[in-house]
């Protein structure tokens, strides 16, 4: 069973999941060859705040990960409590008052445990963007459209001599590239991020109550919508990875205050950002000045429903799924999925932690 039986259940589960990378270090991973490789690849652009040290640096050897969890992580949590003056942050040592990054890593660890224990290879295969698009098209789930081309040739308009020319073979023909038309933000989103803002998504997090009974089908009532965040992209950014994160109330669709987590992305830039993510909140988009907080997301029920349907039909036994949803003029109905994330991130969205921990606990207790 999970360690420390005298501790509260939440704390036992939190401590246990911290040990999972050590247990599953060399185990096959649904996205990479091993879980340790997945950690190295996906943490290389995330740094310990204020230090510039990429988190991937602690994932090359079991001993470095163990030292980080046993020494560095508690030290950082205690330092955060002193910097903020909020002594309750020390409780993160036992699974409370966690940062967005810690929540994300819990989801990653539990997803890896679940895949190791229950299999579900076809469902975890949806992490492949092309497999997910094909499954959505087959099941009639609204998804960003692709172009039925064998490939494309892209040329620079002013280069000669065989320079500035690139060929991309389509995934439809066994290549590596998904060729799609560029989607445009719907009017409501454009009003917030401006015409020069990137395609801006809604990260909708859902949880399946059927995750520990993989032999049984799931139904829509098994899927719980945990959170939603509007990632309002910054002016001239290529994608909404550079964005303000506006929390959205999943029951009403009303947008809450915006925040950011950019201090975690200052890789190899020591002292470039604060140790603690700013507690200040934005009510308007910083580039356009357009009010966002207090606004109601149009067609929000459809935004939630497409995620519930996709989780129930395509990924019924995956514990947690992060869907990237867009409001766009480019598809029928104005709502579609872009992609799915199975090692998923709340992006600082608010959610019912009791419900989430209950789902985490079911996987841990069923997967030990």
C-alpha positions in Angstrom: 0.0 0.0 0.0 1.0 3.7 -0.2 3.5 4.6 2.5 2.9 6.3 5.9 -0.4 4.7 6.8 -0.8 7.1 9.8 -0.9 10.2 7.5 -4.2 11.5 5.9 -5.1 9.7 2.7 -4.4 12.8 0.6 -0.8 13.1 2.0 -0.1 9.4 1.6 -1.2 9.5 -2.1 0.9 12.7 -2.6 4.0 11.1 -1.2 3.5 7.9 -3.0 3.1 9.5 -6.4 6.5 11.3 -5.8 8.1 7.9 -5.8 6.5 6.7 -9.0 9.3 8.0 -11.3 11.8 6.0 -9.3 9.6 2.8 -9.7 8.8 3.4 -13.4 12.1 5.0 -14.4 12.9 2.5 -17.2 9.4 1.3 -17.9 8.0 1.8 -21.4 6.1 5.0 -21.7 3.1 5.6 -24.1 4.8 8.8 -25.5 8.5 8.0 -25.2 10.8 5.0 -24.9 10.9 5.2 -21.1 9.3 7.4 -18.5 12.7 9.0 -17.6 13.1 10.0 -21.2 9.7 11.5 -21.3 10.5 13.6 -18.2 13.8 14.8 -19.7 12.1 15.8 -22.9 9.1 17.5 -21.4 10.8 19.3 -18.6 13.7 20.8 -20.6 11.8 24.1 -21.2 10.6 24.4 -17.6 13.0 25.8 -14.9 13.1 26.0 -11.2 11.9 29.6 -10.7 14.5 32.3 -10.1 17.4 29.8 -10.7 17.2 29.2 -14.4 17.9 25.5 -13.8 15.8 23.3 -16.1 13.9 20.6 -14.3 15.1 18.1 -16.8 18.6 18.4 -15.2 17.3 16.3 -12.3 15.9 13.6 -14.5 19.1 12.0 -16.0 19.7 9.6 -13.1 17.5 8.1 -10.4 19.8 9.6 -7.7 19.5 13.1 -9.0 15.7 12.8 -9.0 15.7 11.3 -5.5 17.9 14.1 -4.2 15.6 16.7 -5.8 12.5 15.2 -4.2 14.1 14.6 -0.8 16.1 17.8 -0.5 15.6 20.5 -3.2 11.8 20.3 -3.4 11.2 20.7 0.4 13.7 23.6 0.5 11.9 25.3 -2.4 8.5 24.8 -0.7 9.8 26.2 2.6 11.5 29.2 0.7 8.2 30.0 -1.0 6.4 30.1 2.3 8.9 32.7 3.7 8.9 34.8 0.5 5.2 35.1 0.5 4.7 35.2 4.2 2.1 32.4 3.7 3.1 29.7 6.1 0.3 27.4 4.7 2.5 26.8 1.7 4.6 24.5 3.8 1.7 22.1 3.7 2.6 21.5 0.0 5.1 19.0 1.6 2.0 16.9 2.3 0.1 17.6 -0.9 -1.7 20.9 -0.2 -1.2 24.4 -1.6 0.6 23.0 -4.6 1.9 25.0 -7.6 0.6 24.5 -11.1 3.8 22.6 -11.9 3.4 20.1 -9.0 -0.2 19.5 -10.1 0.9 18.9 -13.6 3.6 16.4 -12.5 1.0 14.5 -10.3 -1.1 14.1 -13.4 1.9 12.9 -15.4 3.0 10.4 -12.7 -0.5 9.0 -12.2 -1.1 8.7 -16.0 2.1 6.8 -16.3 1.1 4.5 -13.4 -2.3 4.0 -15.0 -0.9 3.1 -18.4 1.6 0.7 -16.8 -1.1 -1.0 -14.7 -4.1 -1.1 -17.0 -2.6 -0.9 -20.5 -5.2 0.9 -22.6 -2.6 1.2 -25.4 -5.1 2.3 -28.1 -6.4 5.1 -25.9 -2.9 6.3 -24.8 -2.0 6.2 -28.5 -4.2 9.3 -28.9 -1.4 11.3 -27.6 -0.1 11.1 -31.2 -1.7 14.1 -32.8 -2.4 12.3 -36.1 -4.0 9.2 -34.4 -6.3 11.6 -32.4 -7.3 13.5 -35.6 -8.1 10.3 -37.4 -10.1 8.9 -34.5 -12.1 12.2 -34.2 -12.9 12.2 -37.9 -14.0 8.5 -37.8 -16.2 9.1 -34.8 -17.7 12.4 -36.0 -16.1 14.4 -33.1 -15.6 18.1 -34.2 -11.9 18.5 -34.8 -9.6 20.9 -36.7 -9.7 20.0 -40.4 -6.8 18.6 -42.3 -6.1 19.0 -46.0 -6.3 15.9 -48.2 -2.9 16.3 -49.7 0.0 13.9 -50.2 2.4 16.7 -49.3 3.3 20.3 -49.8 6.2 22.2 -51.3 7.0 25.5 -49.6 9.3 28.0 -51.4 10.9 31.3 -50.3 9.8 33.9 -52.8 13.3 35.4 -53.2 15.8 32.6 -53.0 17.3 30.7 -55.9 19.7 27.8 -56.6 17.7 25.2 -54.7 17.7 27.3 -51.6 14.7 28.2 -49.6 12.7 25.2 -50.8 11.1 22.6 -48.4 9.1 19.5 -48.9 6.7 18.1 -46.3 5.1 14.7 -46.7 1.7 14.5 -45.2 0.8 12.1 -42.4 -2.0 10.9 -44.6 0.7 9.4 -46.8 2.8 8.0 -44.0 4.8 11.2 -43.5 5.4 13.2 -40.3 3.5 16.3 -41.1 -0.1 17.2 -40.4 -1.2 19.7 -43.1 -4.0 21.9 -42.0 -5.6 25.2 -43.0 -4.9 28.1 -40.6 -7.9 28.6 -38.3 -9.1 32.0 -37.3 -10.3 33.0 -33.9 -14.1 33.6 -33.6 -15.2 37.2 -33.2 -15.5 37.0 -29.3 -11.9 35.8 -29.0 -10.6 38.3 -31.6 -12.2 41.1 -29.5 -10.1 40.0 -26.6 -6.7 39.1 -28.2 -6.8 41.4 -31.2 -6.4 40.5 -34.9 -2.7 40.0 -34.5 -3.1 37.6 -31.6 -2.6 33.8 -32.1 -5.3 31.2 -32.2 -6.3 31.1 -28.6 -7.5 28.0 -27.0 -9.6 26.9 -24.0 -7.9 24.2 -21.9 -10.7 22.0 -20.6 -9.7 19.3 -18.1 -11.9 16.3 -17.8 -11.8 13.2 -15.5 -13.1 9.7 -16.2 -14.8 7.8 -13.3 -14.3 4.7 -15.4 -10.5 4.8 -15.4 -10.1 1.8 -13.1 -12.6 -0.5 -14.9 -11.1 -0.7 -18.3 -13.2 -3.7 -19.3 -16.4 -1.7 -19.0 -17.5 1.0 -21.4 -17.8 4.5 -20.2 -20.9 6.7 -20.6 -21.0 10.5 -20.7 -22.1 10.6 -17.0 -18.7 9.0 -16.2 -16.9 12.1 -17.4 -16.5 15.1 -15.0 -15.5 18.5 -16.3 -12.9 19.7 -13.8 -11.6 23.0 -15.0 -11.4 25.4 -17.9 -8.8 28.1 -18.7 -8.9 30.6 -21.5 -5.4 31.0 -22.8 -5.6 34.5 -24.3 -2.6 34.7 -26.6 -0.3 37.7 -26.6 0.0 40.1 -29.5 2.2 38.8 -32.4 2.9 35.5 -30.6 2.9 32.4 -32.9 0.9 30.3 -30.5 -1.0 30.8 -27.2 1.9 29.3 -25.2 2.6 32.9 -24.6 -0.6 34.0 -23.0 -2.6 35.3 -20.1 -4.4 32.4 -18.3 -8.0 33.4 -17.5 -9.8 31.0 -15.2 -13.4 30.1 -16.4 -16.1 28.9 -14.1 -17.1 25.5 -15.5 -20.7 25.8 -14.2 -21.5 29.2 -15.7 -18.9 29.9 -18.4 -18.1 33.3 -16.8 -14.4 34.3 -17.1 -12.5 34.9 -13.9 -9.2 36.8 -13.3 -6.2 36.2 -15.4 -2.7 35.2 -14.3 0.5 33.8 -15.8 3.2 31.2 -15.0 6.0 32.7 -17.2 8.5 32.8 -14.3 8.8 29.0 -14.7 10.0 29.3 -18.3 13.2 31.3 -17.7 15.5 28.4 -18.7 19.2 29.2 -18.2 18.2 32.7 -17.1 19.0 32.9 -13.4 17.3 35.8 -11.5 15.2 36.6 -14.6 11.9 35.9 -12.8 10.6 35.7 -9.2 10.8 32.6 -7.1 7.0 32.7 -6.5 4.5 33.2 -9.3 2.9 36.6 -9.0 -0.4 36.7 -7.1 -1.6 39.7 -9.1 -4.4 39.3 -11.4 -5.5 40.8 -14.8 -9.0 41.7 -15.6 -8.3 42.8 -19.2 -6.0 41.6 -21.9 -2.6 43.5 -21.5 -2.1 44.2 -25.2 -5.6 45.1 -26.4 -7.1 46.5 -23.1 -10.2 44.5 -23.9 -12.1 43.4 -20.7 -12.0 39.7 -20.2 -12.9 39.1 -16.5 -16.6 38.9 -16.0 -17.3 38.1 -19.6 -19.3 35.0 -20.5 -17.8 32.6 -23.0 -20.2 32.1 -25.9 -21.4 28.6 -26.7 -19.7 27.4 -23.5 -22.0 24.4 -23.2 -20.9 23.2 -26.6 -17.2 23.7 -25.5 -17.8 21.4 -22.5 -19.9 18.9 -24.4 -17.4 18.3 -27.2 -14.8 17.4 -24.5 -17.2 15.1 -22.6 -18.2 13.3 -25.8 -14.6 12.9 -26.9 -13.4 11.6 -23.5 -16.3 9.1 -23.3 -16.1 7.9 -26.9 -12.3 8.0 -27.6 -10.5 7.9 -24.2 -13.1 6.4 -21.8 -10.5 4.9 -19.4 -7.9 7.6 -19.4 -8.0 9.2 -15.9 -7.4 12.8 -16.8 -7.5 14.5 -20.2 -6.7 18.0 -21.2 -8.5 19.1 -24.3 -7.5 22.2 -26.4 -10.7 23.7 -27.8 -11.1 26.6 -30.1 -13.9 29.0 -30.9 -13.4 29.6 -34.6 -15.2 30.7 -37.7 -13.4 27.9 -39.7 -15.6 24.9 -38.8 -19.3 24.1 -38.8 -20.8 24.9 -35.4 -17.9 27.2 -34.4 -16.3 24.8 -31.9 -13.7 22.1 -32.4 -10.9 20.3 -30.7 -7.3 20.9 -31.7 -5.5 18.2 -29.8 -5.5 16.2 -26.6 -3.0 16.0 -23.7 -3.0 12.9 -21.5 -0.1 14.1 -19.2 -2.1 17.2 -18.7 -1.8 20.6 -17.2 -4.4 22.7 -15.3 -2.7 25.9 -16.4 -3.6 27.4 -13.0 -7.3 26.8 -13.5 -9.4 26.4 -10.4 -11.1 23.0 -9.8 -12.6 20.8 -7.1 -9.5 19.4 -5.5 -11.5 16.8 -3.4 -13.0 15.3 -6.6 -9.6 15.3 -8.3 -7.8 13.7 -5.4 -10.5 11.1 -5.2 -9.8 10.2 -8.9 -6.1 10.2 -8.2 -6.6 7.9 -5.2 -8.6 5.4 -7.2 -5.8 5.0 -9.7 -3.1 4.8 -7.0 -5.0 2.2 -4.9 -5.9 0.2 -8.0 -2.4 0.4 -9.4 -0.2 -0.4 -6.4 
